[in-house]
Amino acid sequence: MDRLNYLGDTHFVGENTRMFKSIGPIEFTTIYFGSGPVEKYRLSGTTRTAHWQTGQPKTDADYIVCSHIQVVYSGVNITSPDACAQTTYS
């Protein structure tokens, strides 16, 4: 929620996934073809927030994580509503 928060150190594991960073949000894009087990569609990782000006860890930060699914096949394009969660450090 604080504009001085920066997601400076992000690591992830996900098949066919790319990470796009910007000053604001970090976006992960994953592309899958065909069907498969649930594990095929899993994306997991860790994020460390930092203070934008100092680069120091910001453990009092909270941030929001959102996800949506888009399915495209035979000219049909279906996008789910965003599912979001707010989290903090414990």
DRENKOLMI-611752 format. One record per residue (C-alpha): x, y, z; residue in one letter. Coordinates in steps of 0.5 Angstrom, whole numbers, padded with zeros to 4 digits, always signed. Layout:
N
XYZA ...
***
This chain:
90
+0000+0000+0000M +0006+0005+0001D +0009+0007-0005R +0016+0007-0003L +0015-0001-0002N +0019-0004-0008Y +0019-0012-0009L +0026-0012-0010G +0028-0019-0010D +0023-0024-0013T +0025-0031-0014H +0020-0036-0017F +0019-0043-0020V +0014-0044-0026G +0014-0048-0032E +0013-0043-0038N +0013-0037-0034T +0017-0030-0035R +0017-0025-0030M +0016-0017-0032F +0018-0012-0027K +0016-0005-0027S +0017+0001-0022I +0010-0001-0020G +0007-0008-0020P +0011-0015-0022I +0007-0019-0027E +0008-0026-0028F +0006-0029-0035T +0005-0037-0036T +0003-0040-0042I +0001-0047-0043Y -0002-0052-0048F -0006-0058-0047G -0008-0061-0041S -0004-0064-0035G -0004-0065-0028P -0005-0059-0023V +0002-0059-0021E +0003-0056-0029K +0000-0050-0027Y +0003-0048-0021R +0007-0042-0020L +0011-0041-0013S +0016-0036-0010G +0018-0031-0005T +0019-0024-0005T +0023-0019-0001R +0020-0012+0000T +0025-0006+0000A +0025+0001+0002H +0025+0005-0005W +0030+0010-0003Q +0034+0006+0002T +0034-0001-0001G +0034-0003+0006Q +0029-0009+0008P +0022-0006+0009K +0019-0012+0014T +0013-0007+0016D +0010-0007+0009A +0004-0010+0006D +0002-0012-0001Y -0003-0015-0005I -0002-0021-0009V -0007-0022-0015C -0008-0027-0020S -0013-0029-0026H -0014-0034-0031I -0015-0033-0039Q -0016-0039-0043V -0016-0038-0051V -0018-0043-0056Y -0021-0044-0063S -0023-0036-0063G -0026-0036-0056V -0023-0032-0050N -0025-0033-0043I -0022-0029-0037T -0023-0030-0030S -0025-0025-0025P -0018-0023-0021D -0017-0027-0014A -0013-0022-0009C -0010-0023-0003A -0007-0018+0002Q -0001-0020+0006T +0004-0018+0011T +0010-0020+0014Y +0010-0024+0021S 
***
